[in-house]
Amino acid sequence: MCGNIKGVRVGVRELSHHTSQYLSRVKNGDVLEVTEYGRVIATITPASAEAAGDERPRPRPGGGRSGDPSAARRVDELLARGFGDR
């Protein structure tokens, strides 16, 4: 590891049991070295600023991408009525 980036080593089993904790550390700038039987098999690094800013909008509960909760209610009402004979 170089500079002021903190390197963390973690075994595969430990990572699988506490994934969110370790990924949180990576988001905060740590570099994670994943080991298997004491040997490094992978390195997880924080995403670059460009890649992190390229996040696509995620659907919102209750309103999809529109952000309009009434849209979800309208869909629920239509589904509750059924599709009828088409």
C-alpha positions as CSV (number, residue, x, y, z in Angstrom):
1,M,0.0,0.0,0.0
2,C,1.2,3.5,-0.7
3,G,0.5,7.0,0.6
4,N,-2.1,7.5,3.3
5,I,-4.4,4.8,2.0
6,K,-4.9,2.3,4.7
7,G,-4.6,-1.4,3.7
8,V,-6.8,-4.0,5.3
9,R,-6.3,-7.8,5.0
10,V,-9.3,-10.0,5.5
11,G,-9.9,-13.7,4.9
12,V,-12.7,-14.9,2.6
13,R,-14.8,-16.3,5.4
14,E,-14.5,-13.1,7.5
15,L,-15.4,-11.0,4.5
16,S,-18.5,-13.2,3.7
17,H,-19.8,-12.8,7.3
18,H,-19.2,-9.0,7.5
19,T,-19.4,-7.8,3.9
20,S,-21.2,-4.6,4.5
21,Q,-18.7,-3.5,7.2
22,Y,-15.7,-4.1,5.0
23,L,-17.3,-2.4,2.0
24,S,-18.1,0.6,4.2
25,R,-14.4,0.8,4.9
26,V,-13.6,0.6,1.2
27,K,-16.0,3.5,0.5
28,N,-14.2,5.5,3.2
29,G,-10.9,5.0,1.3
30,D,-9.4,1.8,2.6
31,V,-8.0,-0.8,0.2
32,L,-9.1,-4.3,1.0
33,E,-6.9,-7.3,0.4
34,V,-8.8,-10.6,0.4
35,T,-6.9,-13.6,1.5
36,E,-7.4,-17.4,1.2
37,Y,-5.2,-19.6,3.3
38,G,-3.0,-16.6,4.0
39,R,-2.4,-15.7,0.3
40,V,-3.9,-12.5,-1.2
41,I,-6.3,-13.5,-4.0
42,A,-8.1,-10.2,-4.6
43,T,-7.9,-6.5,-4.0
44,I,-10.9,-4.3,-3.5
45,T,-10.3,-0.6,-4.0
46,P,-12.6,2.5,-3.8
47,A,-14.2,3.5,-7.0
48,S,-12.7,6.5,-8.8
49,A,-14.6,9.8,-8.4
50,E,-15.7,9.6,-12.0
51,A,-17.1,6.1,-11.6
52,A,-18.8,6.9,-8.3
53,G,-20.5,10.0,-9.9
54,D,-21.8,7.9,-12.8
55,E,-24.4,6.2,-10.6
56,R,-27.8,5.7,-12.3
57,P,-30.9,6.7,-10.4
58,R,-32.5,3.8,-8.6
59,P,-36.2,3.3,-8.4
60,R,-37.8,4.8,-5.3
61,P,-40.2,2.8,-3.2
62,G,-43.8,3.8,-3.8
63,G,-43.2,6.0,-6.9
64,G,-40.8,4.4,-9.3
65,R,-38.4,6.7,-11.0
66,S,-41.0,9.5,-11.2
67,G,-40.9,10.2,-7.5
68,D,-44.7,10.4,-7.6
69,P,-46.3,8.1,-5.0
70,S,-49.7,8.4,-6.7
71,A,-48.2,6.7,-9.8
72,A,-47.7,3.5,-7.7
73,R,-51.2,3.8,-6.3
74,R,-52.6,4.0,-9.8
75,V,-50.7,0.9,-10.8
76,D,-51.9,-0.9,-7.7
77,E,-55.5,0.0,-8.4
78,L,-55.2,-1.3,-12.0
79,L,-53.7,-4.5,-10.9
80,A,-56.4,-5.0,-8.2
81,R,-59.1,-4.7,-10.9
82,G,-57.4,-7.3,-13.1
83,F,-56.7,-7.1,-16.8
84,G,-60.2,-8.1,-18.0
85,D,-60.8,-9.7,-21.3
86,R,-58.5,-8.5,-24.0
